[in-house]
Amino acid sequence: MSQVNIRQLFEDKQTRLGLTRVAGTDGENYIIDSDEVDASYKGLIGHLNLIHPNWVQVLSDTELDYLRALSVTERDAAFAKIAQHGTTCLIIAGTTDVPEELVNFANQSHIPLFASTKPSVHLMWLIRHYLAKELADSTTRHGVFLDVLGVGVMITGESAVGKSELGLELITRGNGLVADDIVELHRIAPDTLEGRCPELLRDFLEVRGLGILNIRTMFGETAVRRKKSLKLIVNLHRPPGGDLSQIERLPLNATHQEILGVNISTVNIPVVAGRNLAVLVEAAARNFVLQQRGINSMDEFVSRHDEMMTK
């Protein structure tokens, strides 16, 4: 469950959207809860709608003209519907002409009323994106998350298998660190997981024998990323007795791991002495990109094999 209170929304977007407080400020602790959003028929944000209301209602000149044209009785009924529907916030967009009746209603109902200089469509686009990210389902995974050749790759495996050392080598090869040890995963779209790093661990990588390394300080700004969409999981494992002959050479079926309802492509790489794991991870990332473009080397090989057997 994720939550956003209206005070947080105002403070986070105040500068970018030019938000100012108008009325109803005593209601800024109202909460938008992800569970309630998922269970309701209401939209996150939209123009004022009395039939299908939104959690955050935006009023441009069009909506304000509509309210002004109503009789006192009709306007009071409209205000009653806004309060009854559980609206958490009202935002006046693109104008500074706020009706006194709306200010009085916001103060009486304790619904925060803000004003923005931005046009309503622009304002809604930015706030909708913000709310979707803040309210996204989330979980954590243990591993090292990197941007490898433009692909979000999470390296997993048992403790002391060499995840951090591999991460460090990939960074020295020009790839970027997102998170080490704990990876926060947020479902920001039906088929997209975004990986982030907890604030405490940002920029840090722990390597046994060396301790904590500040990757940003050591390698520069281009060696770290704030976030990245997760596309590929590389699982490191030690084969029994270190015998690679027991490992399937040509895995015919693609493997996936489901996280928050999203299937993520998975590659299993055995760890034995002498293998260049950084090269293998980069090759896995390149192969994933090819598969996304419809180029599957395994299918191509099998097809060529079948064709030769037929001849």
C-alpha positions in Angstrom: 0.0 0.0 0.0 1.3 3.5 -1.0 0.0 6.8 0.1 0.3 10.5 -0.8 -1.0 13.3 1.4 -2.1 16.5 -0.2 0.6 18.5 1.7 3.3 16.3 0.2 1.8 16.8 -3.3 1.7 20.6 -2.9 5.3 20.8 -1.6 6.7 18.4 -4.2 5.1 20.2 -7.1 4.8 23.8 -5.8 7.8 25.2 -7.7 7.3 23.4 -11.0 3.6 24.1 -11.2 3.6 27.5 -9.5 1.1 26.3 -6.9 -0.2 28.7 -4.3 -2.6 28.0 -1.4 -6.0 29.7 -1.7 -8.3 28.1 0.9 -9.0 24.9 2.9 -5.5 24.5 4.0 -6.5 22.8 7.2 -7.4 19.8 5.0 -3.9 19.3 3.6 -3.4 16.1 5.5 -6.0 14.3 3.4 -4.5 11.0 2.1 -4.7 9.4 -1.3 -4.4 5.7 -0.7 -3.4 3.3 -3.4 -5.7 0.6 -2.1 -8.7 3.0 -2.1 -7.8 4.2 -5.6 -7.7 0.7 -7.0 -11.0 -0.2 -5.4 -12.9 3.0 -6.5 -14.4 4.1 -9.7 -12.8 7.6 -9.4 -10.0 8.9 -11.6 -6.8 10.2 -10.1 -7.1 13.6 -11.5 -9.2 15.4 -14.1 -11.4 18.4 -14.9 -14.3 19.0 -12.4 -16.7 16.1 -12.8 -19.8 15.8 -10.7 -20.9 12.5 -12.1 -17.6 10.6 -12.3 -15.5 12.5 -9.8 -11.7 12.5 -9.5 -9.6 12.4 -6.4 -8.0 15.7 -7.5 -10.4 18.0 -9.3 -9.1 20.7 -11.7 -11.0 23.8 -12.6 -10.1 25.8 -15.6 -12.0 28.9 -16.9 -14.6 26.5 -18.5 -15.5 24.9 -15.2 -15.5 28.2 -13.3 -17.8 29.7 -15.9 -20.1 26.7 -15.5 -20.2 27.3 -11.7 -20.9 31.0 -12.1 -23.8 30.3 -14.5 -25.6 28.1 -11.8 -28.2 29.5 -9.5 -27.4 29.6 -5.8 -29.4 26.4 -5.2 -27.7 24.6 -8.1 -24.3 25.7 -7.1 -24.8 24.6 -3.5 -25.9 21.2 -4.8 -22.8 21.0 -7.0 -20.6 21.8 -4.0 -22.4 19.2 -1.9 -21.6 16.6 -4.6 -17.9 17.5 -4.5 -17.8 17.1 -0.8 -19.9 13.9 -0.8 -17.6 12.2 -3.4 -14.6 12.5 -1.1 -12.6 14.9 -3.3 -9.2 15.4 -1.7 -8.1 18.5 -3.5 -9.3 21.3 -5.8 -6.9 23.1 -8.1 -7.6 26.3 -10.1 -5.6 26.1 -13.4 -4.5 29.0 -15.7 -6.4 31.8 -13.9 -6.2 33.9 -10.8 -9.9 34.8 -10.8 -11.2 32.5 -8.1 -14.9 32.9 -7.2 -15.5 33.9 -3.6 -18.2 31.2 -3.3 -15.6 28.5 -4.1 -13.2 29.9 -1.5 -15.9 29.8 1.1 -16.9 26.3 0.2 -13.2 25.1 0.4 -12.9 26.6 3.9 -16.2 25.2 5.1 -15.6 21.7 3.7 -11.9 21.7 4.6 -11.0 20.6 1.1 -7.6 22.2 0.1 -7.9 24.7 -2.8 -4.8 25.6 -4.7 -4.2 27.8 -7.8 -1.6 27.3 -10.5 -0.5 29.5 -13.4 -0.1 26.4 -15.6 -2.8 25.5 -18.2 -5.1 22.7 -16.9 -4.0 20.0 -19.4 -0.3 20.6 -18.6 -1.0 20.6 -14.9 -3.0 17.4 -15.0 -0.3 15.6 -17.1 2.4 16.4 -14.6 0.3 15.6 -11.5 -1.1 12.4 -13.0 2.5 11.2 -13.7 3.5 12.1 -10.2 0.6 10.4 -8.5 1.0 7.3 -10.6 4.6 6.9 -9.6 4.0 7.7 -5.9 1.0 5.3 -5.6 2.6 2.5 -7.6 2.7 -1.0 -6.1 6.2 -1.7 -4.8 8.4 -4.4 -3.4 12.1 -4.9 -2.7 14.6 -7.5 -3.9 18.1 -8.4 -2.9 20.7 -7.8 -5.6 22.7 -5.3 -7.7 20.7 -3.2 -10.2 22.6 -1.7 -13.1 22.1 0.1 -16.4 24.0 -2.3 -18.7 24.2 -1.0 -22.3 20.9 0.8 -21.8 19.1 -2.3 -20.3 18.0 -2.4 -16.7 19.7 -5.5 -15.3 19.3 -6.9 -11.8 22.0 -9.3 -10.7 20.7 -11.8 -8.1 22.2 -14.9 -6.4 23.1 -16.3 -3.1 25.3 -14.4 -0.6 29.0 -14.2 -1.5 28.5 -15.4 -5.1 30.1 -12.3 -6.4 27.3 -9.9 -7.3 28.9 -6.7 -6.0 32.3 -7.6 -7.6 30.6 -8.2 -10.9 28.7 -4.9 -10.5 32.0 -3.1 -9.9 33.6 -4.6 -13.0 30.6 -3.6 -15.1 30.8 -0.1 -13.8 34.5 0.1 -14.8 33.4 -1.0 -18.3 31.1 2.1 -18.6 27.8 0.8 -17.2 25.9 2.6 -14.5 24.9 1.6 -10.9 21.3 2.1 -9.8 21.3 0.2 -6.5 23.3 -2.3 -4.5 22.0 -4.8 -1.9 18.4 -3.6 -1.8 16.5 -2.7 -5.0 13.2 -1.0 -4.7 10.8 -2.0 -7.5 7.7 0.1 -8.4 5.1 -1.0 -10.9 4.6 2.3 -12.7 2.7 0.8 -15.6 0.8 -2.5 -16.3 4.0 -4.0 -17.8 6.8 -1.8 -16.4 8.8 -2.1 -13.2 11.0 0.8 -12.2 14.0 0.1 -10.0 15.3 2.7 -7.5 17.7 2.8 -4.7 16.9 3.6 -1.1 18.0 7.0 -0.1 20.5 5.6 2.5 22.3 3.4 0.0 22.3 5.8 -3.0 25.7 5.9 -4.8 27.2 3.2 -2.5 28.5 -0.3 -3.5 29.8 -2.8 -0.9 32.6 -5.0 -2.0 34.0 -7.6 0.4 37.6 -6.7 1.3 37.2 -3.1 0.3 34.2 -2.1 2.3 31.8 0.7 1.1 32.7 2.5 -2.1 31.1 5.8 -3.3 30.7 5.1 -7.0 29.7 8.7 -7.8 32.9 10.0 -6.2 35.2 7.4 -7.7 33.9 7.2 -11.3 31.9 10.4 -11.7 28.2 11.4 -12.4 27.9 9.1 -15.4 28.6 6.0 -13.4 25.3 6.2 -11.4 21.6 6.3 -12.3 18.7 7.5 -10.1 16.3 4.9 -11.6 15.9 2.4 -14.5 13.2 0.2 -15.8 13.9 -3.5 -15.0 14.1 -5.6 -18.1 16.4 -8.5 -17.3 17.3 -10.6 -14.3 20.7 -12.3 -14.3 20.8 -15.0 -11.6 24.3 -16.1 -10.6 24.6 -19.7 -9.2 27.4 -22.1 -8.4 27.0 -25.5 -10.2 27.3 -28.6 -8.0 31.0 -29.4 -7.7 31.8 -26.6 -10.1 31.0 -28.9 -13.0 29.7 -27.0 -16.0 29.0 -30.3 -17.9 25.9 -30.7 -15.7 24.5 -27.4 -17.0 22.0 -27.4 -19.9 24.0 -26.0 -22.9 21.1 -24.9 -25.1 18.1 -23.8 -23.0 15.3 -23.9 -25.5 12.6 -22.3 -23.4 12.8 -18.7 -22.2 12.6 -18.3 -18.5 10.8 -15.5 -16.6 10.3 -14.3 -13.1 7.0 -12.7 -12.0 7.3 -9.6 -9.8 4.2 -7.6 -9.0 2.4 -9.3 -11.8 5.0 -8.4 -14.4 7.0 -11.1 -16.2 10.7 -10.3 -16.3 13.1 -12.2 -18.6 15.6 -14.2 -16.6 19.1 -15.6 -17.5 20.9 -18.1 -15.3 24.7 -17.9 -15.4 26.8 -20.5 -13.6 29.8 -19.1 -11.7 33.1 -21.0 -11.9 36.7 -20.0 -11.9 37.9 -18.4 -15.2 34.6 -17.2 -16.6 34.4 -13.5 -17.6 31.0 -12.7 -16.0 31.0 -9.1 -17.0 31.3 -10.1 -20.7 28.5 -12.6 -20.2 26.2 -10.1 -18.6 26.8 -7.6 -21.4 26.2 -10.3 -24.0 22.9 -11.2 -22.2 21.9 -7.6 -22.3 22.7 -7.3 -26.1 20.8 -10.6 -26.7 17.8 -9.2 -24.9 17.8 -6.2 -27.1 17.9 -8.4 -30.2 15.0 -10.5 -28.9 13.0 -7.3 -28.4 13.6 -6.5 -32.0 12.4 -10.0 -33.1 15.8 -11.5 -33.5 16.1 -14.8 -31.6 19.4 -16.6 -32.1 18.2 -19.8 -30.6 15.2 -20.0 -32.9 17.3 -19.1 -35.8 19.8 -21.9 -35.0 17.0 -24.5 -34.5 15.4 -23.5 -37.7 18.6 -23.8 -39.6 19.3 -27.2 -38.0 15.8 -28.5 -38.9 16.3 -27.3 -42.5 19.6 -29.1 -42.9 18.1 -32.3 -41.3 15.3 -32.1 -43.9 17.7 -31.8 -46.8 
